[in-house]
Amino acid sequence: MSENWLSKNISAVIAIAFLLISFVIFSIVLIYGVRANDTVSIAIIETLKAIDMLIIGYYFGSSAGSKQKQNTIDNLTNDNTNKQSNA
């Protein structure tokens, strides 16, 4: 892997790593169980769930659509700028 690839995809790599770690923690909790009165464990699990939902929402929700729209606008702007400078 080149340095350029990593610099472009570092946020995705971190997101995937966090999701995998969360999956492992969820699996451990399912296997060993959590007592209903263990509020610290429940709070940790709820926080992990919330962060996972934020990550998934970012990559598949409106942020991905906004990024795609911005790329389209940038491409159209660059095309118009190039056409004007060539004229």
Secondary structure as GFF3:
##gff-version 3
##sequence-region A 1 87
A	DSSP	alpha_helix	3	32	.	.	.	ID=ss1
A	DSSP	alpha_helix	39	60	.	.	.	ID=ss2
A	DSSP	alpha_helix	62	86	.	.	.	ID=ss3
###
